[in-house]
């Protein structure tokens, strides 16, 4: 395992301690702006949000981009990957580093984490944006991306490995461990019912890709379960934030910085 130290700076970010875990994060944007935490997905890192940083910063938001354990610059932890563990780590980050309510923007696994944080700790959340995700694996029928991962498709594995080995402090050989832990998690999780989110009473924007991994009807059903949900369907795939920032970014900025009404009111 890595010997990185708390406070050590590398690649524009810094390591912080979260209950004994060393987690790397990037902080930027307007320091006095509304804290906005970007949560990446499986095999991802803070760099996944590269197409969003400039527009979020221009909107006056304070950006926080942590890399969860075993991803990006953050060393891995002992034990399996689970959503409950990732949520606990994110809550610790919000409490100890952000120190107050924040907007959450989650992609893929990061989206599920954002929803669960909003469910269990609404005091730490202002508004939530979630994109390209599902909350129940069983609802996805044939998940082509997961099938490629589970079958260890050579091109897919090589692509994911290339994004890991250049920045991990655990060494290139640790990729196989992270890969196995991720496959084990995705084979069983997430496994939540829509009804479990009916008490998540914070403003949430759900962004679905019309050709993404997550089915649009799944996201629509979830939007109907959430009391303050808004739904947007944009052309794209699972990598929508990277593919179409010119569509995605203005939508997100408008939702986070304006005052969206809770329901439509007809003009008198």
N, C-alpha and C positions, 0 to 999 in steps of 0.2 A: 504494500500500500504506500501511498504518498506521504512525504514528510513536509508538505506545505504548511506554512505558519500563518496564524491569524495576523492580519494587517499587511501581509505580503502583497505587493502590487505586481500585476502582470497583464499585459495586453489591454491596458486601459481600465481594468477592474481591480478589485481588492478582495482578499479573503476575510470572511467574518466567521465567528464561532456561533453555531446554533446547537446548544446542548451537547457540545463535544464534537460536533461535525464541522468540518471546514468547508464552507460554501463560498464560491466565487460569485460576485455580483458586480454589475455595472450600474453606476448612478450618473444621470445626466439631465439635461433639460433645465427648466427654470426652478431653482431651489425653493422659491416661495410658492410655486404652483401646486395644484392638487396632485398628491402622490398617485402614480399610475404604475401598477406592477404588471409586468409582462411575463406570462408563464408559458414556456415552450412545451413541446410534446416529446414523445419517446424518440430517443436517438438525437434529439435536438439540442440547441444551446441558445445563448442570448443572440448570437449572430443571425438566427432565424428571423429576427425582427428588424434586420438591417434596412428593409424597405419602408419601415414605419417610423424609425427614430426621428428623422428630420421633420416630418409633418406633425408628430406628437409634440416635439420640442417647440416648433413654431406656434403651436396652439397654446403655449404657456404651461404645459404640464411638466411635473417633476417625474422623470423616468427612473424606474427601478427594474433591472433585468437580472434576476438571480438565475443561476444554473443549478438545478437540483442535483443531489448526490448521485454520482456515477455518470454525470453528463457534463459535456464541455470541460471547463477547467476544474470542476469540483470532483474531488476524489470519491470513490465508491465507499459504501458502508457495508458492514457484514449483514448477512441475511437477505431475504428476497425483496423484490420491489412489490409494493402493494399500494393501492390508492389510499388506504388509511394512513400509511406511513408518509406518503407524499403530502397528504393534507396536513398532517401534524407538523411536518417540516415547514410548510408554507405558512401555517399559523404562527409558528415560532419566528419566522422571518418578518411577518407583519408586526408582531408584537415587539420584537427586539431591534429591528432595523428601520422599519417605516414608522413605528410608534404612533399609529393612529389609523383611522379609516382611510381606505385607498380605493381607487378604481382598479378593477382587475380585468386584464385582457388575456384570455386563455385560448390556446390553439391545440387541438387534438387532446392528448391526455391533460394538457394544461387547462383546457376548457372544463373538463370534468372536475379537476381540482378546484377551479374557481367556483363552480356551482356548489360543491360540497363545503367550501369555506363559507360561502354565502348562507348555506343552510345551517351550519353549526356555529358560526361566529359572525352573525350579521352586523355586530358592532364594529367589525374590522373592515366593512365593505360599504362603499358608496354606490357605484354602478358597476355593472359587469358586462363585458363583451365576450362572447364565445363563438368560435369558428371551427368548422370542419371536425366534428366530433359526434360521438353517440354515447348514451348512458347505459345501454344494455347490449352487450355483444350478441346475444341471441337474436336480436331484432335485425341483424345486418344481413341475414341470408349469406350469400357468397361474398365474403370480404376479400377481394382480389389482392389488396396490399398485404393483409395478414397472411394469406396463402403463400405469397412470395417469401415473406419473412420465415414462416414456419417451415417451408420446404427448403430453406437455405439456398434460394436461387442465387447463383454465383454473382450475377451482375448487381443484384440488390445488396447482398452482403458486402461486396467490394465497395459499393457506393457508401454504405453506412460506415464501414470501417474507415474509409478515407476521411470522413468528417470527424472521426473520433481520435485517431492516432496522433494527429498533429498537435493537439492541445491538451490531451489528458495528462494529469500528473501521475497516473497509475502505471504508465508504460503501455506500449502498443499491444503487448501480449494479454492485457486485461480485457481487451475488447470481447473476447470469446465469453468471458464471465458475464459481462454486461449484456451481451446478446442473449445468452441463455436465460438470464433473469428476466429480460424483457419479454421474450417469447413465452415463458411460463406465466407471466402476469397477463399478457394479452389473450392467452388461451382461455382464461377464466374471468377476467375483468375487462371493463366494468360490468356490473350486474345489478343495476338499480331499476326500480319500477318508476314510471312517470309519477305515480301518486306520492312518491317520497319527496317530491319537490314542490308540492302544492303549498307548503308553508314558507317557501323562499320568497319573501315579500320585499324584494329590492328591484330597482329598475334593471332589466336585463335585455340586451340586444343579442339575438341569436342570428348568426350569419351562416347560411348554408350555401354550399357550392352545388350547382345543378348537376355536376357530374363527379361529385366527391365520393369518398369512402362512405360517409354517412348518408343514408337515404333521406331525401327531402321529406317524405311522409313521417319519418321518425322525428325529425326536428319540428315539424308542424305539430305533432301530437304533444311533444314536450312543451312547445310554446303555449299550447292551450292549458297545460297544467300549471304553468307559472303565472302567478297573479299579475305581475307587472312586465310581462314579456313583450318584446317587439321582434318581428321576424323579417329578415331580408334574405332573398335568394338571388345570388349573383352567379354569372357565368364563370366557371372555373372547376378545378379539381381540388384534391385535398391540400394542395399547396397554394390555395387562393391568395393569401396575403402576399406571397412572393410574385404570383402570376399577374395580379391585377391591383397593385397598390393605388392606381389612379381611381379605382372604384371603391376599394375597401377603406382606404385612409380617410377620405372626406366623410364617409358614412360614420366611421368610428368617432372622429373628432366632433362631428355634429351631435352625436348622441351623448358624448361625455361632457361637452362644454355648453350645450343649450339646455333648455328646460323642457324635456319632452312631456306632453300631456299624458295622463294615465289612460285616457280614452278619447275617442273621437266625439266631438260635439258639433252637431250640424249648425250651420250659420242661421241666425234668426230669419 
